[in-house]
């Protein structure tokens, strides 16, 4: 799977992407990616190898001009209940190297990925969660036409405080339906 935009190529990961992955996962900016933190280049090589396992939905965000991996985007289908055979709801996640933020890359990548999910993968609804302090993700979600559906107070914990107690985060949910995406 490859998705091309004006400046980007979203493509399957390759094991040679390890150094670029290490750049943005050595110190993830938001706590929800703390479990993905990479301590060493060896960890990055293992991570790159694992990311090659789902080439249709787990994509590297690369700058076309240079081939540099600047982030990633992925999603998996869900049904409306655990027994559902219809998997028409998707929840994407994305990360972008901080050095490339504020340049419109993530909007470009997410827009193309949403087009793919709605147009080729049968998505009826796309939703995502973001921390209440992650203002850039909230702005991006709104720019994508998503609506804020709710705030979950002390919803989840990704890290602990210095005494080992969970730090619970407030989390917004954003969503957009296919018909809303098409009428933007």
C-alpha positions in Angstrom: 0.0 0.0 0.0 1.3 3.4 -1.0 -0.5 6.8 -0.7 1.1 9.8 -2.4 0.4 13.4 -1.7 2.0 16.6 -3.0 4.9 16.4 -0.6 4.6 13.0 1.1 4.7 9.3 0.4 2.9 7.0 2.9 4.4 3.6 2.5 5.1 0.4 4.3 7.9 0.5 6.8 11.3 -1.1 5.9 13.9 -2.3 8.3 16.2 0.5 7.0 13.9 3.1 8.6 15.3 2.4 12.1 17.4 5.6 12.5 14.5 7.8 11.4 12.1 6.0 13.8 14.6 6.4 16.6 14.5 10.1 16.1 10.8 10.5 17.0 10.4 7.5 19.4 13.4 8.1 21.5 11.5 10.7 23.5 7.8 10.6 22.5 6.1 14.0 23.2 2.8 12.7 24.5 2.4 10.1 27.3 0.2 7.8 25.2 3.3 6.8 23.3 5.4 6.3 26.3 5.2 2.5 25.9 6.7 2.9 22.4 9.8 4.7 23.7 13.0 3.4 22.2 16.1 3.4 24.3 18.7 2.2 21.8 19.3 1.9 18.1 18.9 -1.9 18.5 15.4 -1.3 19.9 14.7 0.9 16.8 15.9 -1.9 14.5 13.5 -4.3 16.2 10.7 -1.8 16.1 11.3 -1.2 12.3 11.2 -5.0 11.7 7.9 -5.3 13.6 6.3 -2.4 11.7 6.9 -4.3 8.4 4.2 -6.8 9.5 1.1 -4.8 8.5 2.0 -3.1 5.2 -1.6 -2.1 4.3 -2.5 -0.1 7.4 0.8 0.7 9.3 2.5 3.3 7.2 5.6 5.4 7.3 5.2 9.1 6.6 8.1 10.0 4.3 9.1 13.3 2.6 9.0 12.5 -1.1 11.9 14.7 -1.9 14.3 13.1 0.6 12.8 9.7 1.5 13.2 10.6 5.2 10.7 8.9 7.5 9.2 11.8 9.6 6.4 9.8 11.3 3.8 7.1 11.1 0.1 6.6 10.8 -1.9 3.5 11.5 -5.4 2.2 12.2 -7.3 -1.1 12.5 -11.0 -1.7 11.9 -13.5 -2.3 14.7 -17.1 -3.4 14.7 -20.0 -1.9 16.6 -19.8 -4.7 19.1 -17.2 -7.5 19.8 -19.2 -10.1 17.8 -19.8 -7.8 14.8 -18.6 -9.1 11.4 -18.9 -5.6 9.9 -15.7 -3.7 10.7 -16.6 -0.2 9.6 -15.2 2.0 12.4 -11.6 3.0 12.5 -9.4 4.7 15.1 -6.2 6.1 13.7 -3.1 7.0 15.6 -0.2 9.1 14.3 3.1 10.5 15.4 5.3 13.1 13.7 8.9 13.9 14.4 8.9 17.2 16.3 11.4 18.7 13.8 8.7 18.4 11.1 5.7 19.7 13.1 4.0 23.0 12.2 4.6 22.5 8.4 1.3 20.9 7.5 2.7 17.5 7.0 0.4 15.7 9.5 -2.7 17.3 8.0 -1.5 16.2 4.5 -0.8 12.7 5.7 -4.0 12.3 7.8 -6.2 13.7 5.0 -4.8 11.2 2.5 -5.1 8.4 5.0 -8.8 9.3 5.8 -9.5 9.3 2.0 -8.0 5.8 1.9 -10.0 4.5 4.9 -13.3 6.0 3.7 -12.8 5.3 0.0 -11.0 1.9 -0.1 -11.4 0.3 3.3 -15.1 0.7 3.9 -14.9 3.1 6.8 -18.2 4.5 7.9 -16.8 6.3 11.0 -13.4 7.4 12.1 -12.7 8.4 15.7 -9.7 9.2 17.8 -8.7 10.0 21.3 -6.3 12.8 22.3 -5.1 14.2 25.6 -6.6 17.4 26.8 -3.1 19.0 26.8 -2.4 17.9 23.2 -3.6 21.1 21.6 -1.9 20.5 18.2 -3.8 17.2 17.8 -7.1 18.8 18.8 -6.5 21.6 16.2 -5.6 19.0 13.6 -8.7 16.9 14.3 -10.9 20.0 13.9 -9.1 21.0 10.7 -9.9 17.5 9.4 -13.6 18.3 10.0 -13.9 16.0 13.1 -16.2 17.0 15.9 -15.4 16.8 19.6 -17.7 14.2 21.0 -16.8 14.3 24.6 -14.2 14.6 27.4 -13.4 11.5 29.5 -12.2 12.7 32.9 -9.2 10.7 34.3 -9.8 8.2 31.5 -6.5 6.4 31.2 -3.0 6.2 32.6 0.2 5.7 30.5 2.8 6.7 33.1 3.2 6.7 36.8 4.4 9.5 39.2 7.7 9.3 41.1 6.0 7.1 43.7 4.6 4.6 41.2 1.0 5.8 41.3 -0.8 6.1 37.9 -1.2 9.6 36.5 -4.7 9.6 34.9 -5.2 11.8 31.9 -8.3 13.6 30.6 -9.0 12.5 27.1 -11.1 14.0 24.3 -12.8 11.9 21.6 -13.2 13.3 18.1 -15.1 11.6 15.2 -16.2 12.1 11.7 -18.6 10.0 9.6 -18.0 9.2 5.9 -20.9 11.4 4.8 -19.5 14.3 6.8 -16.0 13.7 5.2 -17.5 13.7 1.7 -19.5 16.9 2.3 -16.6 19.0 3.7 
